[in-house]
Amino acid sequence: MVEDNPHIRQLLQDEIHDEGHRMIGFSSAEDFLAAYGDEPIDLILLDLMLPGMDGLSCLQRLRINPSKDGCPRVVIVTALDDAEKRRIALDNGAEEYILKPDLFLRLPDLLQSGTSVTEEAGRHP
Protein backbone atom coordinates (compact mmCIF):
# COMPACT_ATOMS: atom_id res chain seq x y z
CA MET A 1 0.00 0.00 0.00
CA VAL A 2 1.18 3.48 -0.76
CA GLU A 3 -0.24 5.61 2.07
CA ASP A 4 1.41 8.57 3.77
CA ASN A 5 -0.74 8.42 6.92
CA PRO A 6 0.92 5.96 9.33
CA HIS A 7 -2.30 5.40 11.30
CA ILE A 8 -4.26 4.36 8.21
CA ARG A 9 -1.35 2.20 7.08
CA GLN A 10 -1.27 0.40 10.44
CA LEU A 11 -5.04 -0.14 10.50
CA LEU A 12 -4.93 -1.61 7.01
CA GLN A 13 -1.93 -3.76 7.81
CA ASP A 14 -3.73 -5.21 10.83
CA GLU A 15 -6.88 -5.90 8.81
CA ILE A 16 -4.98 -7.43 5.89
CA HIS A 17 -2.98 -9.69 8.21
CA ASP A 18 -6.22 -10.72 9.94
CA GLU A 19 -7.49 -11.76 6.49
CA GLY A 20 -4.41 -13.98 6.07
CA HIS A 21 -2.41 -11.84 3.65
CA ARG A 22 0.94 -10.08 3.72
CA MET A 23 1.35 -6.34 3.36
CA ILE A 24 4.31 -4.08 2.72
CA GLY A 25 3.73 -0.37 3.23
CA PHE A 26 5.34 2.70 1.69
CA SER A 27 4.81 6.33 2.71
CA SER A 28 5.48 7.83 -0.72
CA ALA A 29 5.10 6.97 -4.39
CA GLU A 30 8.82 7.57 -4.88
CA ASP A 31 9.76 4.99 -2.22
CA PHE A 32 7.32 2.50 -3.72
CA LEU A 33 8.58 2.95 -7.29
CA ALA A 34 12.20 2.58 -6.11
CA ALA A 35 11.33 -0.85 -4.65
CA TYR A 36 8.82 -1.86 -7.34
CA GLY A 37 9.70 -5.15 -8.99
CA ASP A 38 11.78 -6.45 -6.07
CA GLU A 39 9.09 -9.02 -5.25
CA PRO A 40 5.78 -10.13 -6.77
CA ILE A 41 2.77 -7.94 -6.06
CA ASP A 42 -0.86 -8.98 -6.49
CA LEU A 43 -2.60 -5.79 -5.41
CA ILE A 44 -1.53 -2.20 -4.83
CA LEU A 45 -3.71 0.04 -2.69
CA LEU A 46 -2.59 3.48 -3.85
CA ASP A 47 -3.49 6.69 -2.05
CA LEU A 48 -4.40 9.51 -4.42
CA MET A 49 -3.08 12.45 -2.39
CA LEU A 50 0.54 11.87 -1.45
CA PRO A 51 3.44 14.22 -0.72
CA GLY A 52 5.65 14.57 -3.78
CA MET A 53 4.38 12.40 -6.62
CA ASP A 54 0.61 11.87 -6.41
CA GLY A 55 -1.19 8.57 -6.88
CA LEU A 56 -2.28 9.27 -10.46
CA SER A 57 1.29 9.99 -11.57
CA CYS A 58 2.44 6.82 -9.83
CA LEU A 59 -0.31 4.82 -11.56
CA GLN A 60 0.76 6.19 -14.95
CA ARG A 61 4.38 5.19 -14.28
CA LEU A 62 3.29 1.69 -13.30
CA ARG A 63 1.45 1.30 -16.60
CA ILE A 64 4.37 2.63 -18.64
CA ASN A 65 6.97 0.49 -16.82
CA PRO A 66 5.36 -2.76 -15.63
CA SER A 67 7.47 -5.23 -13.66
CA LYS A 68 8.68 -8.48 -15.20
CA ASP A 69 5.52 -10.11 -13.78
CA GLY A 70 3.29 -7.56 -15.53
CA CYS A 71 1.31 -4.78 -13.95
CA PRO A 72 -0.52 -5.76 -10.75
CA ARG A 73 -4.05 -4.80 -9.85
CA VAL A 74 -4.20 -1.19 -8.64
CA VAL A 75 -6.96 0.24 -6.49
CA ILE A 76 -6.98 3.98 -5.86
CA VAL A 77 -7.86 4.76 -2.25
CA THR A 78 -8.73 8.34 -1.41
CA ALA A 79 -10.71 10.74 0.74
CA LEU A 80 -11.38 12.80 -2.40
CA ASP A 81 -14.75 12.13 -4.05
CA ASP A 82 -13.88 13.70 -7.41
CA ALA A 83 -15.56 12.43 -10.58
CA GLU A 84 -12.78 13.72 -12.85
CA LYS A 85 -10.00 12.10 -10.81
CA ARG A 86 -12.04 8.87 -10.72
CA ARG A 87 -12.37 8.93 -14.53
CA ILE A 88 -8.65 9.59 -14.99
CA ALA A 89 -7.71 6.79 -12.58
CA LEU A 90 -9.97 4.26 -14.28
CA ASP A 91 -8.85 5.39 -17.75
CA ASN A 92 -5.24 4.80 -16.64
CA GLY A 93 -5.89 1.24 -15.56
CA ALA A 94 -7.00 1.44 -11.94
CA GLU A 95 -9.31 -1.45 -11.12
CA GLU A 96 -11.34 0.66 -8.71
CA TYR A 97 -11.52 4.08 -7.08
CA ILE A 98 -12.57 3.63 -3.45
CA LEU A 99 -13.23 6.29 -0.85
CA LYS A 100 -11.33 5.66 2.38
CA PRO A 101 -14.47 5.39 4.54
CA ASP A 102 -15.62 2.50 2.29
CA LEU A 103 -12.29 0.68 2.10
CA PHE A 104 -12.67 -1.52 5.18
CA LEU A 105 -16.05 -2.76 3.95
CA ARG A 106 -14.61 -3.55 0.51
CA LEU A 107 -11.28 -4.98 1.66
CA PRO A 108 -12.34 -8.65 2.07
CA ASP A 109 -13.67 -8.73 -1.51
CA LEU A 110 -10.53 -7.05 -2.86
CA LEU A 111 -8.34 -9.56 -1.07
CA GLN A 112 -10.33 -12.56 -2.30
CA SER A 113 -9.67 -11.47 -5.88
CA GLY A 114 -5.91 -12.05 -5.42
CA THR A 115 -3.66 -14.38 -3.48
CA SER A 116 -1.68 -11.87 -1.45
CA VAL A 117 -1.52 -8.14 -0.95
CA THR A 118 1.48 -5.90 -1.08
CA GLU A 119 0.96 -2.43 0.28
CA GLU A 120 3.77 -0.01 -0.12
CA ALA A 121 4.77 3.03 2.04
CA GLY A 122 8.48 3.62 2.73
CA ARG A 123 8.67 0.10 4.12
CA HIS A 124 7.16 1.12 7.40
CA PRO A 125 5.85 -1.95 9.26
N, CA, C and O atoms as a GROMACS GRO file, in nm:
protein
  500
    1MET      N    1   0.084  -0.117   0.000
    1MET     CA    2   0.000   0.000   0.000
    1MET      C    3   0.088   0.122   0.000
    1MET      O    4   0.188   0.127   0.070
    2VAL      N    5   0.051   0.219  -0.077
    2VAL     CA    6   0.118   0.348  -0.076
    2VAL      C    7   0.024   0.443  -0.002
    2VAL      O    8  -0.079   0.484  -0.056
    3GLU      N    9   0.061   0.478   0.120
    3GLU     CA   10  -0.024   0.561   0.207
    3GLU      C   11   0.067   0.641   0.300
    3GLU      O   12   0.148   0.584   0.373
    4ASP      N   13   0.054   0.774   0.296
    4ASP     CA   14   0.141   0.857   0.377
    4ASP      C   15   0.097   0.868   0.523
    4ASP      O   16   0.177   0.908   0.608
    5ASN      N   17  -0.026   0.834   0.555
    5ASN     CA   18  -0.074   0.842   0.692
    5ASN      C   19  -0.040   0.712   0.766
    5ASN      O   20  -0.094   0.606   0.734
    6PRO      N   21   0.050   0.720   0.865
    6PRO     CA   22   0.092   0.596   0.933
    6PRO      C   23  -0.020   0.526   1.009
    6PRO      O   24  -0.018   0.404   1.023
    7HIS      N   25  -0.118   0.601   1.057
    7HIS     CA   26  -0.230   0.540   1.130
    7HIS      C   27  -0.318   0.457   1.036
    7HIS      O   28  -0.357   0.345   1.070
    8ILE      N   29  -0.347   0.511   0.919
    8ILE     CA   30  -0.426   0.436   0.821
    8ILE      C   31  -0.349   0.313   0.775
    8ILE      O   32  -0.405   0.205   0.761
    9ARG      N   33  -0.219   0.332   0.751
    9ARG     CA   34  -0.135   0.220   0.708
    9ARG      C   35  -0.138   0.107   0.811
    9ARG      O   36  -0.150  -0.010   0.775
   10GLN      N   37  -0.127   0.142   0.939
   10GLN     CA   38  -0.127   0.040   1.044
   10GLN      C   39  -0.263  -0.030   1.054
   10GLN      O   40  -0.269  -0.152   1.069
   11LEU      N   41  -0.371   0.047   1.046
   11LEU     CA   42  -0.504  -0.014   1.050
   11LEU      C   43  -0.524  -0.112   0.936
   11LEU      O   44  -0.576  -0.222   0.955
   12LEU      N   45  -0.480  -0.072   0.817
   12LEU     CA   46  -0.493  -0.161   0.701
   12LEU      C   47  -0.404  -0.283   0.714
   12LEU      O   48  -0.444  -0.394   0.680
   13GLN      N   49  -0.283  -0.262   0.763
   13GLN     CA   50  -0.193  -0.376   0.781
   13GLN      C   51  -0.255  -0.477   0.876
   13GLN      O   52  -0.252  -0.597   0.850
   14ASP      N   53  -0.310  -0.431   0.987
   14ASP     CA   54  -0.373  -0.521   1.083
   14ASP      C   55  -0.489  -0.598   1.019
   14ASP      O   56  -0.502  -0.719   1.037
   15GLU      N   57  -0.572  -0.527   0.945
   15GLU     CA   58  -0.688  -0.590   0.881
   15GLU      C   59  -0.645  -0.691   0.774
   15GLU      O   60  -0.701  -0.801   0.765
   16ILE      N   61  -0.546  -0.654   0.695
   16ILE     CA   62  -0.498  -0.743   0.589
   16ILE      C   63  -0.434  -0.868   0.649
   16ILE      O   64  -0.455  -0.979   0.599
   17HIS      N   65  -0.358  -0.852   0.755
   17HIS     CA   66  -0.298  -0.969   0.821
   17HIS      C   67  -0.406  -1.056   0.882
   17HIS      O   68  -0.396  -1.179   0.879
   18ASP      N   69  -0.510  -0.995   0.939
   18ASP     CA   70  -0.622  -1.072   0.994
   18ASP      C   71  -0.692  -1.155   0.886
   18ASP      O   72  -0.747  -1.261   0.914
   19GLU      N   73  -0.688  -1.105   0.762
   19GLU     CA   74  -0.749  -1.176   0.650
   19GLU      C   75  -0.655  -1.283   0.592
   19GLU      O   76  -0.691  -1.354   0.498
   20GLY      N   77  -0.534  -1.294   0.649
   20GLY     CA   78  -0.441  -1.398   0.607
   20GLY      C   79  -0.348  -1.360   0.493
   20GLY      O   80  -0.296  -1.447   0.423
   21HIS      N   81  -0.327  -1.231   0.474
   21HIS     CA   82  -0.241  -1.184   0.365
   21HIS      C   83  -0.124  -1.106   0.421
   21HIS      O   84  -0.122  -1.068   0.538
   22ARG      N   85  -0.026  -1.083   0.336
   22ARG     CA   86   0.094  -1.008   0.372
   22ARG      C   87   0.086  -0.868   0.312
   22ARG      O   88   0.034  -0.850   0.202
   23MET      N   89   0.137  -0.771   0.384
   23MET     CA   90   0.135  -0.634   0.336
   23MET      C   91   0.270  -0.570   0.357
   23MET      O   92   0.334  -0.589   0.461
   24ILE      N   93   0.313  -0.493   0.258
   24ILE     CA   94   0.431  -0.408   0.272
   24ILE      C   95   0.380  -0.266   0.250
   24ILE      O   96   0.305  -0.242   0.156
   25GLY      N   97   0.421  -0.173   0.334
   25GLY     CA   98   0.373  -0.036   0.323
   25GLY      C   99   0.482   0.062   0.286
   25GLY      O  100   0.597   0.047   0.326
   26PHE      N  101   0.444   0.161   0.208
   26PHE     CA  102   0.534   0.270   0.169
   26PHE      C  103   0.464   0.403   0.195
   26PHE      O  104   0.343   0.414   0.175
   27SER      N  105   0.540   0.503   0.239
   27SER     CA  106   0.481   0.633   0.271
   27SER      C  107   0.481   0.730   0.153
   27SER      O  108   0.421   0.837   0.162
   28SER      N  109   0.547   0.694   0.044
   28SER     CA  110   0.548   0.783  -0.072
   28SER      C  111   0.552   0.700  -0.201
   28SER      O  112   0.596   0.585  -0.202
   29ALA      N  113   0.506   0.762  -0.308
   29ALA     CA  114   0.511   0.697  -0.439
   29ALA      C  115   0.655   0.675  -0.482
   29ALA      O  116   0.687   0.573  -0.544
   30GLU      N  117   0.741   0.770  -0.449
   30GLU     CA  118   0.882   0.757  -0.488
   30GLU      C  119   0.946   0.635  -0.422
   30GLU      O  120   1.019   0.559  -0.487
   31ASP      N  121   0.920   0.616  -0.292
   31ASP     CA  122   0.976   0.499  -0.222
   31ASP      C  123   0.921   0.369  -0.282
   31ASP      O  124   0.994   0.272  -0.300
   32PHE      N  125   0.792   0.369  -0.312
   32PHE     CA  126   0.732   0.250  -0.372
   32PHE      C  127   0.795   0.219  -0.507
   32PHE      O  128   0.835   0.105  -0.532
   33LEU      N  129   0.804   0.319  -0.595
   33LEU     CA  130   0.858   0.295  -0.729
   33LEU      C  131   1.004   0.250  -0.723
   33LEU      O  132   1.047   0.171  -0.807
   34ALA      N  133   1.080   0.300  -0.625
   34ALA     CA  134   1.220   0.258  -0.611
   34ALA      C  135   1.229   0.109  -0.578
   34ALA      O  136   1.324   0.042  -0.619
   35ALA      N  137   1.132   0.057  -0.505
   35ALA     CA  138   1.133  -0.085  -0.465
   35ALA      C  139   1.050  -0.173  -0.558
   35ALA      O  140   1.057  -0.295  -0.550
   36TYR      N  141   0.973  -0.112  -0.647
   36TYR     CA  142   0.882  -0.186  -0.734
   36TYR      C  143   0.958  -0.288  -0.818
   36TYR      O  144   1.060  -0.255  -0.880
   37GLY      N  145   0.908  -0.409  -0.821
   37GLY     CA  146   0.970  -0.515  -0.899
   37GLY      C  147   1.062  -0.603  -0.817
   37GLY      O  148   1.107  -0.707  -0.865
   38ASP      N  149   1.091  -0.563  -0.692
   38ASP     CA  150   1.178  -0.645  -0.607
   38ASP      C  151   1.114  -0.778  -0.570
   38ASP      O  152   1.183  -0.878  -0.553
   39GLU      N  153   0.982  -0.779  -0.557
   39GLU     CA  154   0.909  -0.902  -0.525
   39GLU      C  155   0.772  -0.896  -0.589
   39GLU      O  156   0.722  -0.787  -0.619
   40PRO      N  157   0.709  -1.011  -0.610
   40PRO     CA  158   0.578  -1.013  -0.676
   40PRO      C  159   0.473  -0.938  -0.595
   40PRO      O  160   0.472  -0.942  -0.472
   41ILE      N  161   0.385  -0.870  -0.667
   41ILE     CA  162   0.277  -0.794  -0.606
   41ILE      C  163   0.146  -0.834  -0.674
   41ILE      O  164   0.138  -0.838  -0.796
   42ASP      N  165   0.045  -0.864  -0.594
   42ASP     CA  166  -0.086  -0.898  -0.649
   42ASP      C  167  -0.179  -0.778  -0.654
   42ASP      O  168  -0.259  -0.764  -0.746
   43LEU      N  169  -0.168  -0.691  -0.554
   43LEU     CA  170  -0.260  -0.579  -0.541
   43LEU      C  171  -0.188  -0.461  -0.480
   43LEU      O  172  -0.115  -0.476  -0.382
   44ILE      N  173  -0.208  -0.344  -0.538
   44ILE     CA  174  -0.154  -0.220  -0.483
   44ILE      C  175  -0.271  -0.133  -0.443
   44ILE      O  176  -0.356  -0.100  -0.526
   45LEU      N  177  -0.275  -0.096  -0.316
   45LEU     CA  178  -0.371   0.004  -0.269
   45LEU      C  179  -0.294   0.135  -0.270
   45LEU      O  180  -0.198   0.153  -0.194
   46LEU      N  181  -0.336   0.227  -0.355
   46LEU     CA  182  -0.259   0.348  -0.385
   46LEU      C  183  -0.338   0.471  -0.347
   46LEU      O  184  -0.442   0.501  -0.406
   47ASP      N  185  -0.287   0.544  -0.247
   47ASP     CA  186  -0.349   0.669  -0.205
   47ASP      C  187  -0.338   0.770  -0.320
   47ASP      O  188  -0.238   0.773  -0.391
   48LEU      N  189  -0.440   0.851  -0.336
   48LEU     CA  190  -0.440   0.951  -0.442
   48LEU      C  191  -0.356   1.072  -0.405
   48LEU      O  192  -0.276   1.120  -0.485
   49MET      N  193  -0.376   1.122  -0.283
   49MET     CA  194  -0.308   1.245  -0.239
   49MET      C  195  -0.189   1.208  -0.152
   49MET      O  196  -0.203   1.170  -0.036
   50LEU      N  197  -0.071   1.220  -0.212
   50LEU     CA  198   0.055   1.187  -0.145
   50LEU      C  199   0.149   1.306  -0.153
   50LEU      O  200   0.138   1.387  -0.245
   51PRO      N  201   0.242   1.318  -0.058
   51PRO     CA  202   0.344   1.422  -0.072
   51PRO      C  203   0.434   1.387  -0.190
   51PRO      O  204   0.459   1.269  -0.216
   52GLY      N  205   0.483   1.486  -0.260
   52GLY     CA  206   0.565   1.457  -0.378
   52GLY      C  207   0.477   1.409  -0.492
   52GLY      O  208   0.377   1.472  -0.525
   53MET      N  209   0.515   1.297  -0.551
   53MET     CA  210   0.438   1.240  -0.662
   53MET      C  211   0.301   1.192  -0.612
   53MET      O  212   0.293   1.122  -0.511
   54ASP      N  213   0.195   1.231  -0.683
   54ASP     CA  214   0.061   1.187  -0.641
   54ASP      C  215   0.030   1.048  -0.696
   54ASP      O  216   0.105   0.993  -0.776
   55GLY      N  217  -0.081   0.992  -0.650
   55GLY     CA  218  -0.119   0.857  -0.688
   55GLY      C  219  -0.144   0.839  -0.837
   55GLY      O  220  -0.110   0.735  -0.893
   56LEU      N  221  -0.202   0.940  -0.902
   56LEU     CA  222  -0.228   0.927  -1.046
   56LEU      C  223  -0.098   0.921  -1.125
   56LEU      O  224  -0.087   0.843  -1.220
   57SER      N  225  -0.001   1.004  -1.088
   57SER     CA  226   0.129   1.000  -1.156
   57SER      C  227   0.197   0.865  -1.134
   57SER      O  228   0.258   0.810  -1.226
   58CYS      N  229   0.188   0.814  -1.013
   58CYS     CA  230   0.244   0.682  -0.983
   58CYS      C  231   0.177   0.574  -1.067
   58CYS      O  232   0.244   0.487  -1.123
   59LEU      N  233   0.045   0.579  -1.076
   59LEU     CA  234  -0.031   0.483  -1.156
   59LEU      C  235   0.015   0.487  -1.302
   59LEU      O  236   0.035   0.382  -1.364
   60GLN      N  237   0.032   0.606  -1.356
   60GLN     CA  238   0.076   0.619  -1.495
   60GLN      C  239   0.215   0.558  -1.514
   60GLN      O  240   0.241   0.493  -1.616
   61ARG      N  241   0.304   0.579  -1.418
   61ARG     CA  242   0.438   0.520  -1.428
   61ARG      C  243   0.433   0.367  -1.422
   61ARG      O  244   0.508   0.299  -1.491
   62LEU      N  245   0.344   0.315  -1.338
   62LEU     CA  246   0.329   0.169  -1.330
   62LEU      C  247   0.286   0.111  -1.464
   62LEU      O  248   0.334   0.005  -1.504
   63ARG      N  249   0.196   0.179  -1.532
   63ARG     CA  250   0.145   0.130  -1.660
   63ARG      C  251   0.250   0.141  -1.770
   63ARG      O  252   0.256   0.057  -1.860
   64ILE      N  253   0.332   0.244  -1.763
   64ILE     CA  254   0.437   0.263  -1.864
   64ILE      C  255   0.551   0.164  -1.843
   64ILE      O  256   0.609   0.114  -1.939
   65ASN      N  257   0.584   0.136  -1.716
   65ASN     CA  258   0.697   0.049  -1.682
   65ASN      C  259   0.652  -0.067  -1.593
   65ASN      O  260   0.685  -0.068  -1.474
   66PRO      N  261   0.579  -0.163  -1.647
   66PRO     CA  262   0.536  -0.276  -1.563
   66PRO      C  263   0.656  -0.360  -1.520
   66PRO      O  264   0.761  -0.358  -1.585
   67SER      N  265   0.640  -0.434  -1.412
   67SER     CA  266   0.747  -0.523  -1.366
   67SER      C  267   0.754  -0.644  -1.460
   67SER      O  268   0.672  -0.659  -1.550
   68LYS      N  269   0.852  -0.728  -1.436
   68LYS     CA  270   0.868  -0.848  -1.520
   68LYS      C  271   0.747  -0.940  -1.509
   68LYS      O  272   0.722  -1.021  -1.598
   69ASP      N  273   0.673  -0.930  -1.398
   69ASP     CA  274   0.552  -1.011  -1.378
   69ASP      C  275   0.427  -0.944  -1.434
   69ASP      O  276   0.316  -0.995  -1.416
   70GLY      N  277   0.444  -0.831  -1.502
   70GLY     CA  278   0.329  -0.756  -1.552
   70GLY      C  279   0.284  -0.654  -1.451
   70GLY      O  280   0.342  -0.641  -1.343
   71CYS      N  281   0.181  -0.582  -1.484
   71CYS     CA  282   0.131  -0.478  -1.395
   71CYS      C  283   0.027  -0.537  -1.301
   71CYS      O  284  -0.071  -0.597  -1.346
   72PRO      N  285   0.045  -0.521  -1.171
   72PRO     CA  286  -0.052  -0.576  -1.075
   72PRO      C  287  -0.182  -0.497  -1.074
   72PRO      O  288  -0.192  -0.390  -1.134
   73ARG      N  289  -0.279  -0.551  -1.006
   73ARG     CA  290  -0.405  -0.480  -0.985
   73ARG      C  291  -0.377  -0.356  -0.900
   73ARG      O  292  -0.302  -0.363  -0.802
   74VAL      N  293  -0.437  -0.244  -0.939
   74VAL     CA  294  -0.420  -0.119  -0.864
   74VAL      C  295  -0.557  -0.067  -0.827
   74VAL      O  296  -0.645  -0.053  -0.912
   75VAL      N  297  -0.574  -0.037  -0.699
   75VAL     CA  298  -0.696   0.024  -0.649
   75VAL      C  299  -0.658   0.159  -0.590
   75VAL      O  300  -0.575   0.167  -0.500
   76ILE      N  301  -0.719   0.264  -0.641
   76ILE     CA  302  -0.698   0.398  -0.586
   76ILE      C  303  -0.783   0.410  -0.461
   76ILE      O  304  -0.902   0.379  -0.461
   77VAL      N  305  -0.719   0.457  -0.353
   77VAL     CA  306  -0.786   0.476  -0.225
   77VAL      C  307  -0.770   0.622  -0.188
   77VAL      O  308  -0.658   0.674  -0.183
   78THR      N  309  -0.882   0.690  -0.163
   78THR     CA  310  -0.874   0.834  -0.141
   78THR      C  311  -0.988   0.887  -0.055
   78THR      O  312  -1.092   0.823  -0.042
   79ALA      N  313  -0.965   1.003   0.003
   79ALA     CA  314  -1.070   1.074   0.074
   79ALA      C  315  -1.141   1.170  -0.021
   79ALA      O  316  -1.241   1.232   0.015
   80LEU      N  317  -1.090   1.182  -0.143
   80LEU     CA  318  -1.138   1.280  -0.240
   80LEU      C  319  -1.242   1.218  -0.333
   80LEU      O  320  -1.210   1.134  -0.417
   81ASP      N  321  -1.366   1.260  -0.318
   81ASP     CA  322  -1.475   1.213  -0.405
   81ASP      C  323  -1.483   1.308  -0.525
   81ASP      O  324  -1.562   1.403  -0.524
   82ASP      N  325  -1.403   1.281  -0.626
   82ASP     CA  326  -1.388   1.370  -0.741
   82ASP      C  327  -1.411   1.289  -0.868
   82ASP      O  328  -1.333   1.200  -0.901
   83ALA      N  329  -1.518   1.320  -0.939
   83ALA     CA  330  -1.556   1.243  -1.058
   83ALA      C  331  -1.448   1.247  -1.166
   83ALA      O  332  -1.424   1.146  -1.232
   84GLU      N  333  -1.382   1.360  -1.183
   84GLU     CA  334  -1.278   1.372  -1.285
   84GLU      C  335  -1.156   1.287  -1.249
   84GLU      O  336  -1.100   1.218  -1.335
   85LYS      N  337  -1.114   1.292  -1.124
   85LYS     CA  338  -1.000   1.210  -1.081
   85LYS      C  339  -1.035   1.061  -1.093
   85LYS      O  340  -0.951   0.980  -1.132
   86ARG      N  341  -1.159   1.026  -1.058
   86ARG     CA  342  -1.204   0.887  -1.072
   86ARG      C  343  -1.193   0.844  -1.219
   86ARG      O  344  -1.140   0.736  -1.247
   87ARG      N  345  -1.242   0.926  -1.310
   87ARG     CA  346  -1.237   0.894  -1.453
   87ARG      C  347  -1.093   0.876  -1.500
   87ARG      O  348  -1.061   0.780  -1.571
   88ILE      N  349  -1.006   0.967  -1.459
   88ILE     CA  350  -0.865   0.959  -1.499
   88ILE      C  351  -0.801   0.832  -1.445
   88ILE      O  352  -0.727   0.764  -1.516
   89ALA      N  353  -0.828   0.800  -1.319
   89ALA     CA  354  -0.771   0.679  -1.258
   89ALA      C  355  -0.816   0.554  -1.332
   89ALA      O  356  -0.735   0.468  -1.364
   90LEU      N  357  -0.944   0.544  -1.359
   90LEU     CA  358  -0.997   0.426  -1.428
   90LEU      C  359  -0.947   0.420  -1.572
   90LEU      O  360  -0.916   0.311  -1.622
   91ASP      N  361  -0.938   0.535  -1.638
   91ASP     CA  362  -0.885   0.539  -1.775
   91ASP      C  363  -0.738   0.496  -1.780
   91ASP      O  364  -0.691   0.446  -1.882
   92ASN      N  365  -0.666   0.516  -1.669
   92ASN     CA  366  -0.524   0.480  -1.664
   92ASN      C  367  -0.500   0.341  -1.606
   92ASN      O  368  -0.387   0.306  -1.573
   93GLY      N  369  -0.606   0.263  -1.594
   93GLY     CA  370  -0.589   0.124  -1.556
   93GLY      C  371  -0.618   0.086  -1.413
   93GLY      O  372  -0.600  -0.030  -1.376
   94ALA      N  373  -0.662   0.181  -1.331
   94ALA     CA  374  -0.700   0.144  -1.194
   94ALA      C  375  -0.820   0.051  -1.201
   94ALA      O  376  -0.912   0.072  -1.280
   95GLU      N  377  -0.819  -0.051  -1.118
   95GLU     CA  378  -0.931  -0.145  -1.112
   95GLU      C  379  -1.052  -0.080  -1.046
   95GLU      O  380  -1.166  -0.101  -1.089
   96GLU      N  381  -1.026  -0.001  -0.943
   96GLU     CA  382  -1.134   0.066  -0.871
   96GLU      C  383  -1.083   0.196  -0.813
   96GLU      O  384  -0.963   0.220  -0.802
   97TYR      N  385  -1.177   0.280  -0.774
   97TYR     CA  386  -1.152   0.408  -0.708
   97TYR      C  387  -1.240   0.406  -0.584
   97TYR      O  388  -1.362   0.422  -0.595
   98ILE      N  389  -1.180   0.385  -0.468
   98ILE     CA  390  -1.257   0.363  -0.345
   98ILE      C  391  -1.230   0.475  -0.246
   98ILE      O  392  -1.116   0.512  -0.221
   99LEU      N  393  -1.338   0.528  -0.190
   99LEU     CA  394  -1.323   0.629  -0.085
   99LEU      C  395  -1.278   0.561   0.043
   99LEU      O  396  -1.324   0.451   0.075
  100LYS      N  397  -1.189   0.627   0.117
  100LYS     CA  398  -1.133   0.566   0.238
  100LYS      C  399  -1.238   0.517   0.336
  100LYS      O  400  -1.221   0.410   0.394
  101PRO      N  401  -1.347   0.591   0.359
  101PRO     CA  402  -1.447   0.539   0.454
  101PRO      C  403  -1.508   0.405   0.410
  101PRO      O  404  -1.557   0.330   0.494
  102ASP      N  405  -1.505   0.375   0.280
  102ASP     CA  406  -1.562   0.250   0.229
  102ASP      C  407  -1.461   0.136   0.219
  102ASP      O  408  -1.498   0.021   0.196
  103LEU      N  409  -1.334   0.167   0.237
  103LEU     CA  410  -1.229   0.068   0.210
  103LEU      C  411  -1.240  -0.055   0.300
  103LEU      O  412  -1.226  -0.167   0.251
  104PHE      N  413  -1.264  -0.036   0.428
  104PHE     CA  414  -1.267  -0.152   0.518
  104PHE      C  415  -1.384  -0.245   0.487
  104PHE      O  416  -1.374  -0.366   0.509
  105LEU      N  417  -1.493  -0.190   0.436
  105LEU     CA  418  -1.605  -0.275   0.395
  105LEU      C  419  -1.571  -0.354   0.269
  105LEU      O  420  -1.614  -0.469   0.253
  106ARG      N  421  -1.495  -0.293   0.181
  106ARG     CA  422  -1.461  -0.354   0.051
  106ARG      C  423  -1.339  -0.445   0.056
  106ARG      O  424  -1.319  -0.528  -0.032
  107LEU      N  425  -1.256  -0.429   0.160
  107LEU     CA  426  -1.128  -0.498   0.166
  107LEU      C  427  -1.138  -0.650   0.153
  107LEU      O  428  -1.060  -0.707   0.076
  108PRO      N  429  -1.228  -0.718   0.223
  108PRO     CA  430  -1.234  -0.865   0.207
  108PRO      C  431  -1.257  -0.909   0.062
  108PRO      O  432  -1.196  -1.006   0.017
  109ASP      N  433  -1.343  -0.838  -0.011
  109ASP     CA  434  -1.367  -0.873  -0.152
  109ASP      C  435  -1.244  -0.847  -0.237
  109ASP      O  436  -1.211  -0.926  -0.326
  110LEU      N  437  -1.175  -0.735  -0.211
  110LEU     CA  438  -1.053  -0.705  -0.286
  110LEU      C  439  -0.947  -0.812  -0.263
  110LEU      O  440  -0.878  -0.853  -0.356
  111LEU      N  441  -0.936  -0.856  -0.140
  111LEU     CA  442  -0.834  -0.956  -0.107
  111LEU      C  443  -0.868  -1.093  -0.164
  111LEU      O  444  -0.777  -1.169  -0.198
  112GLN      N  445  -0.994  -1.127  -0.174
  112GLN     CA  446  -1.033  -1.256  -0.230
  112GLN      C  447  -1.003  -1.264  -0.378
  112GLN      O  448  -0.989  -1.373  -0.433
  113SER      N  449  -0.994  -1.149  -0.444
  113SER     CA  450  -0.967  -1.147  -0.588
  113SER      C  451  -0.822  -1.180  -0.621
  113SER      O  452  -0.791  -1.212  -0.736
  114GLY      N  453  -0.732  -1.174  -0.521
  114GLY     CA  454  -0.591  -1.205  -0.542
  114GLY      C  455  -0.544  -1.302  -0.436
  114GLY      O  456  -0.621  -1.343  -0.349
  115THR      N  457  -0.417  -1.340  -0.444
  115THR     CA  458  -0.366  -1.438  -0.348
  115THR      C  459  -0.290  -1.375  -0.233
  115THR      O  460  -0.284  -1.433  -0.124
  116SER      N  461  -0.233  -1.258  -0.254
  116SER     CA  462  -0.168  -1.187  -0.145
  116SER      C  463  -0.170  -1.039  -0.176
  116SER      O  464  -0.193  -1.000  -0.290
  117VAL      N  465  -0.146  -0.958  -0.077
  117VAL     CA  466  -0.152  -0.814  -0.095
  117VAL      C  467  -0.018  -0.755  -0.059
  117VAL      O  468   0.040  -0.789   0.044
  118THR      N  469   0.030  -0.666  -0.142
  118THR     CA  470   0.148  -0.590  -0.108
  118THR      C  471   0.105  -0.445  -0.102
  118THR      O  472   0.051  -0.392  -0.199
  119GLU      N  473   0.129  -0.382   0.009
  119GLU     CA  474   0.096  -0.242   0.028
  119GLU      C  475   0.227  -0.171   0.053
  119GLU      O  476   0.309  -0.217   0.132
  120GLU      N  477   0.248  -0.063  -0.013
  120GLU     CA  478   0.377  -0.001  -0.012
  120GLU      C  479   0.376   0.139   0.048
  120GLU      O  480   0.292   0.221   0.011
  121ALA      N  481   0.469   0.170   0.143
  121ALA     CA  482   0.477   0.303   0.204
  121ALA      C  483   0.607   0.331   0.275
  121ALA      O  484   0.603   0.351   0.397
  122GLY      N  485   0.720   0.334   0.212
  122GLY     CA  486   0.848   0.362   0.273
  122GLY      C  487   0.897   0.248   0.359
  122GLY      O  488   0.986   0.264   0.442
  123ARG      N  489   0.839   0.133   0.338
  123ARG     CA  490   0.867   0.010   0.412
  123ARG      C  491   0.855   0.032   0.561
  123ARG      O  492   0.940  -0.012   0.639
  124HIS      N  493   0.749   0.099   0.599
  124HIS     CA  494   0.716   0.112   0.740
  124HIS      C  495   0.631  -0.007   0.779
  124HIS      O  496   0.532  -0.035   0.712
  125PRO      N  497   0.666  -0.078   0.886
  125PRO     CA  498   0.586  -0.195   0.926
  125PRO      C  499   0.446  -0.158   0.969
  125PRO      O  500   0.368  -0.246   1.006
   0.00000   0.00000   0.00000
